[in-house]
Every structure is written in structure tokens, then in C-alpha cells.
Amino acid sequence: MTTFKVQGGLKLSGDIHPQGAKNEALQILCAVLLSSDPVTIQNIPDIRDVNILIQLLKDLNVKTEKLSSSSYIFQSDNVNVEYLSSEDYKEKSSSIRGSIMMIGPLLARFGKGYIPRPGGDKIGRRRLDTHFNGFIKLGAQFDYDSKEEFYKVTAKKLTGAYMLLEEASVTGTANILMTSVLAEGKTTIYNAACEPYLQQLCKMLISMGAKIKGIGSNLLEIEGVKKLSGCTHKILPDMIEIGSFIGLAALTKSELTIKNVSYENLGIIPSVFSKLGIKINRVGDDIHIPAQENYEIESFIDGSILTISDAPWPGFTPDLLSIILVVASQAKGSVLIHQKMFESRLFFVDKLIDMGAQIILCDPHRATVIGLNHSFKFKPTTMVSPDIRAGVSLLLAALAADGESTIHNVEQIDRGYQNIDSRLNKLGAKIQRIE
């Protein structure tokens, strides 16, 4: 187990560059299986989940050439589909949730896709029904071994179909989309997810020869083609990391500039942080956060307490609600955090309460935060990172605390944040990594 020793109470300053987007990278890397031609991917984040997926591609006999620290060429011209039945595949693919998106491309190109029950964050129920119902509508046969917890889909022929998704699942939409681009005929996906990362996947597939209409909307129309070619694709900066850095600046009263954020793809993220009283200045494609001694939470226009909740894009991403919660803990005023999508994601607040935060956990989905207005610093403590986003939230709290805190199980943070300790240390933080 890896541990961080974090010295709190230090002001940070300087420029920081966000990594490539984790959630986009997991989709894009699976899409390289759709073509036998070389596919070049740029701005790939060097994080644990992505590296596991790249290793899975190598194990499937995908040729992989590393051009730089963040650029690779992949060529899937001799995929070993028999590897899908191996124990090694079952073990590795079960460790990351993103592996579920390998099924669609494998099914589309080779007629079968296998996957064990995927892992990932323990943040509540995360159903896979959307994925498999979509495969079935395209003509696949589904089999689930409940004893082995192993999913199989097979198809001799895939045919386009109309489908209305029960939920606007990002990974579900991506999986069905990647399957349908090689299916015969027209596929219509209504209530599709439309996040920027899904739009990026659509653009990549089009550059490979796919025919897709409705990008950016919740109605996608796909005309199947017989074959896809190679392409070059660049991954967007990670909006979750950008939001984390905005919160970091506010909590530590620091002046930070976040470089090359692809501002037009951030949606309402800047405005939600602004509602907490954080000053956000756009300078070209950068975000500048001035040092603030205090920041005050807005109320609704009728004077009632502000509520911040998650919703499918273009609503606020659930991955940033943990950050919003810890940032609000040191604001002036109160806010209700409503996490609608995952019923276990707010359970980390007990660690913040131990540090002195005034938070009332109303139920698994809602927490009321009464801000300390920086009048009382967080108390240093020892804690364990439960998942990626909560782990970073606890790291931000530790950086704002009065003294040294210890965070165990930072492998969870490493799953989604690239070299976070060394990057923040360059800004003036003191984070010691103990293997």
C-alpha cells in the first residue's frame, strides 16, 4: 500500500497543465480494436487504469509503439481473440471498469466479446444492463455465468436497430456506438449520452470512416460501414482534474493558472465553482484563479439555500461533487450537495468531519455543508482513500489542514491522477510518497 504524508497550510503558486482525460482515454483505447490499420493516439494520461487497459491490448496481441510519454501507435491487425477465455484476461480486465468497453469493438469486428464483472470505484450500484440490452437489439446473444461472474456476447451478424436507452450511460452509449458502426444498416440511439468525451469518440470514428449524425445531441444516427481505417486522434484535457485544481486554489488560498483547458468543453463546471464564490478568470484557453482569503456561497434568487447536484451532460458531472463538497467546507455559507447517481459516493464525508468540517449527511445521496469560512483550519488526521475522486478530495483537505496528514491507499488516486504528488510539489506543496 502506498501512502502520502501531506504537509498542510502552504500556499501554492504557478502554472499547472491538466493531463489527458481519463474517461475519454478509456473509450478511445478500446476503439483501436475496430480497425486493422495503425491508429495514433496523443495526450494519453500516464495513470494506472489507462496503463492496465494498454497492457490488456498488448495481451490481445495489439501492436503497441510508444512515441513519447503521452503518444502511442496501436495496430490491431492480428488480435488473439482466444485470449479472452484465459484466466489472465479475466484477472486483469476485472480490475478496471473501463474494460467493459472492449466488448463492443470485439463483438463488432470478431463476433464475440467476453468480460468478467468489471471493477473500479466502490461508489454504489453501476448497472451494465444498458450495454447488453443494446448488444441484444443489434442481434447479439447474451450469456452470463453468475458463478464465474463472466459475461459473454456473440453474434454471427449485427444489424442496425432503433433503441431508446433507459439511462444516458456514457460507457453504455460508447459501447453501443462502437458496435453499431460496423453493423449492417442504420442504428438510432435515443437518450444517448452526449458528454464531450463521447463527442470525441464520435469524431475519431468518423475520421476512421464511420458515418455518424447527431454528435453533441442525445439522438445519434449511425449508418454501418464494412470497414474502418486508421487515424490520428488527440485526447482532450481532463475536465475533472481541471475542476480539482480550481478547488485546490480556493482551499489553499493560492494563485494558480491552469493551462490549455479546452474551455469550450468544460460546460457549466466554471460557473458551478463560481457559485461557491471562487473567482475564475478566463485568459485565452487558460484559467487563472487569483488568491482569495475568503469565498462566499451564493443562494438562489429567492434566498433559499443553494443546491448543487449532478446530472447527465450538459448538467454537472458527478465526478466533481466530491471536490465541490470539500471546497464548500471552507466557504462562507451553506450548500446542499445532492449526489443522484451513486448512493455510496458521499460516505467519505466522515473523514472530513473528523478534520473539523461541518457536514450533515442527510442520507446516502445528500449532504448539507455549513462552511467554516476559513475561520477554522482542517485538523490533520490519518485517512484511507476509498476511491479516485474521494481520494483527491481528501488530498485537497490535507493540503488545507493545519499540520501533517497521512493518506493511505493512494493507489486509488493514482488510478485517475498522473503523478499528482510531484506535480503539486512543483507548485509549493509538500507531499511525500511512501511506497
Backbone torsions as a table, in degrees:
resi	resn	phi	psi	omega
1	MET	NA	134.0	179.5
2	THR	-96.4	143.6	-174.4
3	THR	-128.3	145.4	170.0
4	PHE	-106.2	133.0	164.9
5	LYS	-102.2	119.6	-170.9
6	VAL	-119.4	121.8	174.5
7	GLN	-90.1	118.1	-177.6
8	GLY	-91.6	174.9	173.7
9	GLY	82.2	10.2	-179.4
10	LEU	-99.2	139.5	173.8
11	LYS	-83.7	140.0	-179.4
12	LEU	-107.7	162.4	175.8
13	SER	-161.0	153.1	175.8
14	GLY	126.2	-169.9	-179.7
15	ASP	-103.9	145.5	175.3
16	ILE	-138.5	138.8	-178.9
17	HIS	-103.4	123.8	178.0
18	PRO	-68.1	148.1	176.7
19	GLN	-73.8	172.6	171.0
20	GLY	-65.3	152.6	-172.4
21	ALA	-71.3	121.4	178.2
22	LYS	-57.6	-49.9	-173.9
23	ASN	-66.7	-32.3	174.8
24	GLU	-72.7	-42.7	-176.3
25	ALA	-58.1	-40.5	-178.5
26	LEU	-63.6	-36.6	176.8
27	GLN	-70.7	-48.3	-174.4
28	ILE	-62.8	-40.7	-179.5
29	LEU	-64.9	-36.7	176.2
30	CYS	-66.4	-33.2	-177.5
31	ALA	-67.5	-19.8	179.8
32	VAL	-64.7	-18.5	178.7
33	LEU	-72.1	-10.8	-175.6
34	LEU	-80.4	-12.2	-176.2
35	SER	-133.8	149.7	175.0
36	SER	-88.9	-6.0	-179.1
37	ASP	-86.9	161.1	177.7
38	PRO	-64.2	137.6	177.8
39	VAL	-125.5	123.2	179.9
40	THR	-101.4	125.8	179.4
41	ILE	-118.6	128.7	-178.4
42	GLN	-113.3	156.1	177.5
43	ASN	65.2	39.9	176.3
44	ILE	-79.1	127.0	179.5
45	PRO	-72.7	142.3	179.1
46	ASP	-91.3	78.0	-177.7
47	ILE	-130.3	163.0	-169.6
48	ARG	-60.6	-48.9	-176.8
49	ASP	-61.7	-42.6	-179.6
50	VAL	-67.1	-41.0	-179.3
51	ASN	-66.1	-34.7	175.7
52	ILE	-64.4	-41.7	-179.9
53	LEU	-65.9	-40.8	176.5
54	ILE	-61.5	-40.1	177.6
55	GLN	-65.0	-37.2	176.3
56	LEU	-61.9	-41.0	177.2
57	LEU	-62.1	-42.6	177.0
58	LYS	-60.7	-42.0	-179.7
59	ASP	-65.6	-27.2	175.4
60	LEU	-80.0	4.2	178.8
61	ASN	76.8	24.4	172.0
62	VAL	-77.3	126.6	179.3
63	LYS	-69.9	130.1	-174.6
64	THR	-130.3	124.9	177.2
65	GLU	-124.3	123.6	179.9
66	LYS	-89.9	115.7	-178.0
67	LEU	-86.2	-34.2	179.8
68	SER	-156.6	-171.7	-179.4
69	SER	-63.4	-21.0	-175.8
70	SER	-132.2	7.4	-178.3
71	SER	-125.4	137.0	-179.1
72	TYR	-136.2	155.2	165.7
73	ILE	-112.6	130.6	177.3
74	PHE	-118.4	141.0	174.4
75	GLN	-138.7	117.0	-175.1
76	SER	-104.6	57.3	-176.6
77	ASP	-96.2	-2.8	-179.7
78	ASN	-148.9	55.1	-174.6
79	VAL	-69.7	132.6	178.4
80	ASN	-93.0	87.8	-176.0
81	VAL	-69.4	-17.7	178.4
82	GLU	-66.8	-22.9	178.8
83	TYR	-61.0	-23.8	-178.2
84	LEU	-61.9	-22.3	-179.0
85	SER	-93.3	-0.1	-175.4
86	SER	-82.2	155.4	177.4
87	GLU	-68.1	-32.9	179.0
88	ASP	-62.0	-42.8	178.1
89	TYR	-63.8	-43.1	-178.9
90	LYS	-60.4	-41.3	-177.7
91	GLU	-69.3	-47.5	-175.6
92	LYS	-69.6	-44.8	-175.5
93	SER	-70.9	-22.4	179.2
94	SER	-75.9	-10.1	-175.2
95	SER	-85.7	-15.1	179.3
96	ILE	-133.5	140.4	-178.7
97	ARG	-71.6	-29.7	-178.0
98	GLY	-61.2	-19.2	-179.9
99	SER	-63.0	-20.4	179.6
100	ILE	-59.2	-28.5	-177.0
101	MET	-80.2	2.0	171.7
102	MET	-77.4	-23.3	-175.2
103	ILE	-62.3	-46.7	-176.8
104	GLY	-57.2	-55.9	178.8
105	PRO	-59.9	-40.0	179.2
106	LEU	-65.6	-41.9	177.9
107	LEU	-63.4	-44.0	-177.2
108	ALA	-64.6	-39.1	-172.4
109	ARG	-95.9	-33.4	-173.8
110	PHE	-118.2	-4.0	175.6
111	GLY	83.1	5.6	176.2
112	LYS	-158.1	147.0	176.5
113	GLY	-145.8	128.0	-179.8
114	TYR	-119.6	147.6	177.1
115	ILE	-159.3	136.6	170.2
116	PRO	-75.6	170.2	176.5
117	ARG	-59.1	118.4	-172.8
118	PRO	-73.4	155.2	179.5
119	GLY	-90.7	-139.1	-177.6
120	GLY	110.4	-163.5	-177.0
121	ASP	-66.9	142.6	175.3
122	LYS	-92.9	78.6	-174.4
123	ILE	-120.1	17.5	179.9
124	GLY	119.8	-177.5	-178.1
125	ARG	-66.1	135.7	179.6
126	ARG	-136.5	89.2	-171.1
127	ARG	-67.9	149.6	176.9
128	LEU	-109.1	6.8	-176.3
129	ASP	-56.9	-39.9	-178.1
130	THR	-57.4	-43.6	-180.0
131	HIS	-59.4	-56.0	-170.0
132	PHE	-74.4	-32.9	174.4
133	ASN	-62.4	-37.0	177.0
134	GLY	-66.0	-43.8	178.1
135	PHE	-59.9	-43.0	-178.4
136	ILE	-62.8	-41.7	-179.9
137	LYS	-65.3	-25.1	177.3
138	LEU	-84.6	-3.2	175.0
139	GLY	111.1	9.0	-178.4
140	ALA	-86.8	156.4	173.2
141	GLN	-101.9	138.8	-174.2
142	PHE	-115.0	137.4	177.2
143	ASP	-140.9	134.6	178.9
144	TYR	-128.2	121.4	175.1
145	ASP	-91.3	102.1	-174.7
146	SER	-67.9	-28.4	179.3
147	LYS	-70.7	-45.9	179.9
148	GLU	-86.2	-10.7	-173.7
149	GLU	51.9	54.5	-174.8
150	PHE	-127.3	126.6	-178.6
151	TYR	-100.0	140.3	175.3
152	LYS	-134.1	135.4	170.1
153	VAL	-129.7	136.1	179.3
154	THR	-136.4	155.3	179.1
155	ALA	-160.6	132.8	172.2
156	LYS	-81.1	-30.3	179.8
157	LYS	-151.4	136.2	176.5
158	LEU	-108.8	132.9	-178.3
159	THR	-125.7	137.0	-179.4
160	GLY	-57.7	151.2	-177.4
161	ALA	-152.8	163.2	172.0
162	TYR	-91.5	136.1	176.5
163	MET	-145.0	139.3	174.7
164	LEU	-110.3	108.9	-175.3
165	LEU	-70.1	139.0	178.3
166	GLU	-68.4	-30.5	176.5
167	GLU	-139.8	148.6	-179.1
168	ALA	-81.7	63.6	-178.1
169	SER	-71.7	129.1	179.9
170	VAL	-67.7	-51.7	-179.4
171	THR	-68.5	-34.3	177.1
172	GLY	-64.2	-46.0	177.3
173	THR	-60.7	-44.6	-179.9
174	ALA	-60.2	-44.1	-177.9
175	ASN	-64.3	-46.6	-179.9
176	ILE	-66.1	-40.8	178.9
177	LEU	-59.4	-47.4	-178.2
178	MET	-66.4	-28.6	176.6
179	THR	-73.7	-42.4	-172.2
180	SER	-73.2	-21.7	-177.0
181	VAL	-66.3	-21.6	177.2
182	LEU	-109.9	6.1	176.6
183	ALA	-79.5	155.8	-179.4
184	GLU	-80.7	126.8	177.3
185	GLY	93.1	-163.3	-172.5
186	LYS	-99.6	134.9	173.7
187	THR	-117.3	133.8	176.1
188	THR	-118.9	123.0	179.2
189	ILE	-113.7	109.7	179.0
190	TYR	-102.6	149.0	-170.8
191	ASN	63.8	34.5	176.6
192	ALA	-73.7	148.9	170.6
193	ALA	-66.7	149.8	-176.9
194	CYS	-135.0	25.1	176.9
195	GLU	-55.1	154.0	177.2
196	PRO	-53.0	-34.8	-179.8
197	TYR	-68.6	-33.8	175.5
198	LEU	-69.4	-38.0	175.9
199	GLN	-62.3	-38.6	177.8
200	GLN	-62.9	-42.0	177.6
201	LEU	-61.3	-43.0	177.7
202	CYS	-59.1	-45.0	-178.9
203	LYS	-64.1	-39.3	177.5
204	MET	-63.3	-46.2	-178.8
205	LEU	-63.1	-38.0	177.1
206	ILE	-63.9	-40.8	178.2
207	SER	-65.8	-19.0	176.7
208	MET	-90.1	-6.2	177.7
209	GLY	114.1	2.4	178.6
210	ALA	-73.1	158.3	178.9
211	LYS	-116.4	105.7	-175.2
212	ILE	-132.2	132.7	174.9
213	LYS	-120.9	153.5	176.0
214	GLY	91.9	18.9	-178.7
215	ILE	-58.8	131.5	-179.4
216	GLY	91.3	-5.9	177.7
217	SER	-110.6	178.8	178.2
218	ASN	-97.0	14.6	177.6
219	LEU	-128.5	103.9	180.0
220	LEU	-103.8	137.1	176.3
221	GLU	-122.0	124.3	-175.1
222	ILE	-122.8	127.0	173.2
223	GLU	-103.0	116.7	-174.6
224	GLY	-64.4	145.5	176.0
225	VAL	-121.6	164.5	-176.4
226	LYS	-81.1	-27.9	-173.1
227	LYS	-154.4	146.8	174.3
228	LEU	-114.1	149.0	179.5
229	SER	-102.7	-175.8	177.8
230	GLY	-80.5	176.3	-179.9
231	CYS	-165.8	175.4	169.6
232	THR	-120.7	130.9	-175.8
233	HIS	-136.5	138.6	177.3
234	LYS	-113.1	127.8	-177.7
235	ILE	-78.0	141.5	178.1
236	LEU	-66.8	158.9	169.8
237	PRO	-65.3	153.0	-173.6
238	ASP	-79.2	112.5	-177.6
239	MET	-66.4	-28.0	179.7
240	ILE	-71.0	-39.5	177.3
241	GLU	-67.1	-38.5	178.5
242	ILE	-61.0	-45.6	176.6
243	GLY	-62.4	-37.0	178.0
244	SER	-63.2	-39.4	-179.4
245	PHE	-71.5	-33.2	174.3
246	ILE	-61.3	-46.2	178.5
247	GLY	-63.5	-38.4	178.6
248	LEU	-59.8	-44.9	-179.5
249	ALA	-60.9	-44.2	-178.3
250	ALA	-65.9	-45.1	-176.6
251	LEU	-65.3	-35.5	-176.3
252	THR	-99.9	8.1	179.8
253	LYS	54.8	41.9	-172.6
254	SER	-109.0	156.2	173.6
255	GLU	-100.2	116.5	-177.9
256	LEU	-131.8	148.4	171.6
257	THR	-118.9	122.1	178.4
258	ILE	-98.3	118.5	-169.0
259	LYS	-90.7	143.5	169.4
260	ASN	49.4	66.1	-172.3
261	VAL	-93.3	-4.1	-172.6
262	SER	53.8	61.2	-168.5
263	TYR	-54.1	-37.7	-176.4
264	GLU	-66.4	-14.8	178.7
265	ASN	-100.3	8.2	-179.7
266	LEU	-87.7	-12.0	178.8
267	GLY	59.0	-132.6	-176.0
268	ILE	-90.3	7.1	-177.6
269	ILE	-55.8	-50.8	179.2
270	PRO	-59.5	-39.7	-176.9
271	SER	-69.6	-32.3	178.0
272	VAL	-67.0	-43.6	176.3
273	PHE	-65.2	-32.7	177.2
274	SER	-63.7	-31.7	178.5
275	LYS	-65.2	-20.4	175.1
276	LEU	-84.3	-0.5	179.0
277	GLY	94.4	7.3	-178.4
278	ILE	-81.9	128.6	178.8
279	LYS	-80.7	125.0	-178.3
280	ILE	-126.3	117.6	179.5
281	ASN	-110.3	126.7	175.2
282	ARG	-88.9	126.2	178.4
283	VAL	-126.1	96.5	-173.4
284	GLY	64.6	-120.9	176.9
285	ASP	-104.8	16.8	177.1
286	ASP	-104.9	160.1	171.2
287	ILE	-116.6	125.5	177.4
288	HIS	-109.0	125.4	177.1
289	ILE	-110.5	110.3	177.9
290	PRO	-73.2	156.8	176.8
291	ALA	-66.5	131.7	179.2
292	GLN	-129.2	130.7	176.0
293	GLU	-75.2	-29.1	-180.0
294	ASN	-146.4	155.5	171.9
295	TYR	-144.3	138.0	-170.7
296	GLU	-114.7	130.9	-179.4
297	ILE	-72.0	133.2	175.7
298	GLU	-73.1	161.4	169.4
299	SER	-114.4	167.5	174.7
300	PHE	-67.0	162.7	-172.7
301	ILE	-63.1	-20.0	176.8
302	ASP	-90.2	5.1	177.7
303	GLY	91.1	-3.6	-178.9
304	SER	-77.2	162.0	-175.1
305	ILE	-63.5	138.2	179.0
306	LEU	-65.4	137.8	172.8
307	THR	-118.5	130.5	174.4
308	ILE	-117.8	122.4	-177.6
309	SER	-133.7	161.3	178.8
310	ASP	-90.7	158.9	178.7
311	ALA	-163.8	157.6	174.6
312	PRO	-58.1	151.1	179.0
313	TRP	-53.4	136.8	12.7
314	PRO	-89.8	21.9	172.6
315	GLY	-72.5	-175.9	-175.2
316	PHE	-80.7	131.8	-176.5
317	THR	-66.5	135.4	179.1
318	PRO	-64.7	-22.8	-177.9
319	ASP	-66.7	-14.3	-178.8
320	LEU	-105.6	-1.8	-178.3
321	LEU	-66.1	-33.4	177.2
322	SER	-63.5	-38.9	178.4
323	ILE	-67.1	-45.3	178.9
324	ILE	-57.0	-41.6	-177.1
325	LEU	-62.4	-47.8	-177.5
326	VAL	-70.2	-34.3	177.9
327	VAL	-66.2	-41.2	179.4
328	ALA	-64.4	-24.5	-178.4
329	SER	-63.3	-22.4	178.6
330	GLN	-112.7	12.2	177.1
331	ALA	-85.4	173.7	171.1
332	LYS	-97.2	121.9	-179.3
333	GLY	115.0	-173.7	-175.8
334	SER	-128.7	155.6	179.6
335	VAL	-151.3	147.1	173.7
336	LEU	-101.8	121.9	176.8
337	ILE	-97.3	123.6	-177.6
338	HIS	-119.6	102.9	178.4
339	GLN	-93.2	100.3	-172.2
340	LYS	-83.8	-28.3	-166.1
341	MET	-90.0	-30.4	-175.6
342	PHE	-131.3	121.1	-171.3
343	GLU	-81.5	-3.4	-179.6
344	SER	-114.5	4.3	-171.0
345	ARG	-75.3	-22.4	-177.3
346	LEU	-92.4	0.0	-174.4
347	PHE	-69.6	-11.0	178.8
348	PHE	-75.5	-6.3	-175.0
349	VAL	-65.3	-18.3	178.2
350	ASP	-62.3	-31.1	176.5
351	LYS	-67.0	-39.9	178.8
352	LEU	-67.3	-37.6	177.7
353	ILE	-63.1	-39.7	176.0
354	ASP	-60.2	-28.6	-179.4
355	MET	-85.5	-3.1	176.9
356	GLY	109.5	-0.7	179.2
357	ALA	-66.7	146.6	178.1
358	GLN	-101.4	95.5	-176.0
359	ILE	-132.9	133.4	174.5
360	ILE	-110.2	113.8	176.3
361	LEU	-82.6	103.2	-173.7
362	CYS	-70.9	-40.8	178.7
363	ASP	-166.2	-178.7	-176.4
364	PRO	-59.5	-15.8	-175.0
365	HIS	-109.8	-13.9	-172.5
366	ARG	-133.2	140.0	176.4
367	ALA	-138.6	134.0	174.9
368	THR	-98.4	127.0	-177.7
369	VAL	-111.4	124.0	174.3
370	ILE	-105.7	108.3	-172.9
371	GLY	-65.4	146.1	-179.9
372	LEU	-88.1	-8.4	178.6
373	ASN	55.5	32.7	179.6
374	HIS	59.3	11.6	178.7
375	SER	-73.0	-30.1	178.5
376	PHE	-128.5	120.2	178.9
377	LYS	-73.5	152.1	173.0
378	PHE	-58.5	143.7	175.7
379	LYS	-83.9	137.6	176.9
380	PRO	-66.4	149.7	-177.4
381	THR	-157.4	178.8	173.4
382	THR	-111.0	131.1	-175.6
383	MET	-146.0	169.6	-179.6
384	VAL	-122.1	132.3	179.3
385	SER	-74.5	117.9	-177.1
386	PRO	-85.0	-30.9	178.2
387	ASP	-156.2	179.5	-173.3
388	ILE	-59.9	-56.1	-171.8
389	ARG	-72.0	-41.8	176.0
390	ALA	-64.3	-36.6	178.8
391	GLY	-60.3	-44.1	178.3
392	VAL	-69.0	-35.8	176.7
393	SER	-60.7	-42.0	178.0
394	LEU	-67.5	-34.4	176.2
395	LEU	-64.4	-41.2	177.5
396	LEU	-63.5	-41.7	178.2
397	ALA	-62.5	-40.7	179.1
398	ALA	-64.1	-37.3	178.9
399	LEU	-68.2	-23.8	178.5
400	ALA	-95.2	-4.2	-174.9
401	ALA	-78.2	165.1	-179.3
402	ASP	-96.3	78.6	-178.9
403	GLY	132.4	-167.2	-174.6
404	GLU	-97.8	128.1	176.6
405	SER	-112.5	158.4	178.0
406	THR	-121.5	130.7	177.8
407	ILE	-122.0	117.9	177.5
408	HIS	-92.6	165.8	176.0
409	ASN	60.4	41.4	-179.3
410	VAL	-74.6	-0.3	169.5
411	GLU	-56.2	-31.3	176.7
412	GLN	-62.7	-42.3	178.0
413	ILE	-65.8	-40.2	-179.4
414	ASP	-63.2	-21.2	177.9
415	ARG	-63.9	-27.2	-174.4
416	GLY	-127.4	-9.2	-176.0
417	TYR	-128.1	123.7	-173.6
418	GLN	-81.2	116.9	175.6
419	ASN	45.3	46.3	-171.9
420	ILE	-61.5	-33.9	-178.0
421	ASP	-68.1	-48.5	-178.3
422	SER	-68.5	-35.0	179.6
423	ARG	-67.4	-41.2	179.4
424	LEU	-74.8	-31.0	176.7
425	ASN	-62.3	-31.7	177.7
426	LYS	-67.0	-20.0	177.8
427	LEU	-90.3	-4.8	179.8
428	GLY	115.1	0.6	177.2
429	ALA	-74.1	162.8	174.3
430	LYS	-125.1	94.2	179.1
431	ILE	-122.5	119.9	179.3
432	GLN	-105.3	124.9	178.3
433	ARG	-92.2	124.7	179.5
434	ILE	-117.0	111.4	-178.8
435	GLU	-77.2	NA	NA
